[in-house]
Amino acid sequence: MTPPTHLPSSTWPIAFAESSAPTALATERELIIKRNNVRLIGEGSQTLLFCNGFGCSQQIWRYLSTPLANRYRVVLFDYVGTGDSDLGAYNWQEYSTLKRYAQDVVEICRVLELHEVVLIGHSVGATIAMLAAGQAPGYFAKCVLLTASPCYLNKPGYYGGLTLEDVNQLFALLDVDQNSWANLFSGMLIAPEHAPTIGEELASYFCNLDSNVARHFARVAFLADNRADVSQLQLPTLLLQCADDAIAPTEVSTFLMEHLPQATLTTLPAVGHCPHLSAPLETMAAIEAFLASPDGSTSTPVPARS
């Protein structure tokens, strides 16, 4: 199965690369754009940078990125080892921590000379966005974290939603049958009432992952514990949670609200772990209300689904 490709064909011209006398920065820029398959679309004074969830490519954002590109500049990319990134740049030791993925986000901002960026991350991408903003806050203005979890595992005094036995069973299946794992895991992310195409799309991303990267990235993502890093995010932050999410339960949002100094929590009228697929209009309404608010609050209610 191949994920859909519905992003607009028009992109920003990456004018930096057109210099007749390439500089060291221009050379590095080209390498990073290729490494992470960076795409830039839209126009506007505000830049939005989207951080994908585990195993997904930038296409996962199309229901948000395409309409938002009418009003904002949008930066999309793939993590090294996923999507159309440069698989040859995947270093097993370097990418053994989510902080390395966050470093890539910071590098993208640096070489594209971006400022006042709004980071929008989903699931493990929300953690990566949080870490990037903590590493280099000067590039960023706000954060939007969809179904975020700094630690998926239950710990003493902390309910993450999954047990070590749960994730070890998923790893064991992934090690022997990636397609079966992809179908099982995608089913955990959606609700029975969702259109079958949502689960099929998620499974297609997971099936198309390089098998070695899938096994490695899964362990990095789902065994990570970044709770100690949460308070380093000092920017206005919107937390978007779903009413019923087995991967990022409401207890996790409570933890984040207690440790993020400038956070606002919005519960979407959606279930499952992927509201940007299952409830894109409601998700976009919440994001735009947050972006329009000078203090980062969201006074505009999220419309209920009809």
C-alpha positions, 0 to 999 in steps of 0.5 A: 500500500502507498500513502496518498499524495495530496499536497499542493504542487506549488511550493515556495521557491527555496531562493537561498539555493539560487546563489551563484556563489554557494556558501557553507550555509547554502550547502548545508541547507541543501543537505538538510532539505534533502535529508528531511525532504523539506517542503514549503508551501503557502504564503503569510507572515506566520510560519507553521512547522508540522512534526509528524507522528510515529512512522508517518510522512508529511502527507498525514497533515494534508487536511490541515496543511493545504487549507492553512497554506492559504493564510500561513507559510507551512513547512513540512518534512519527514523524519530521517528514515521515514517518508521520502527522507534520505535513508542513508542519513539514518545513524542508529546511534544518533537516532537512539533518542528523540532529542536527535529528531528535535535537533533536526527540527532546529536545524531546519529552522536554522538553515531556512532562517525561520523565526517566530515559528509555530510548532505543530506536533502529533503524538511522538511528534508533539514530544519532538516539537516540545524538545525542539522548543526547549533546545532553541526557543529563539526560533519559536513563538508557540506550540500546538501539541496534538494527543501529546504524551511525554511517556507512553508507559505507566510509571510509579505515580504516573499513568501513561496508558500502556504497560511495558508488557503491552509495548513488548508484545507490539515490538515482538510482533513487529520483529516477525511480521511488520504487516500484521503489526501495522494493522494491529497498531493502526487499529489502536489509534482509531475508533470503530466509527472512523472511516476504514480508510483512516486505518488503512492509511495509517497501516500503509505508512507503517507497512512502508517503513524500512523494517530496521528503522521501524523496529528501532524508531518504535523502541525509541518512541514508545520507551522514551520518558521525557517527563523531565523535559516538559517544564523546559517548554516556556512558550504559549502551548495549546494541548489538543486531546481527544475525549477517548484516546487509549494512547494518550489518555486524559491523565497525560493531559493533566500531567502536562497541564501541571508542568507546562507553565503556559498551556491551554487545554482543549478537548476535541469532540473526537475519539482516537489518537489522530484528530487531524485525520478523523476530525480535521475541521475541529482540529483546525478551528482550535489551532486557528483560535489559538493562533489568533489569540495574542496571549495563546488562550483559546476563547473560541469554542471548537464546533461540535461535529454535525 
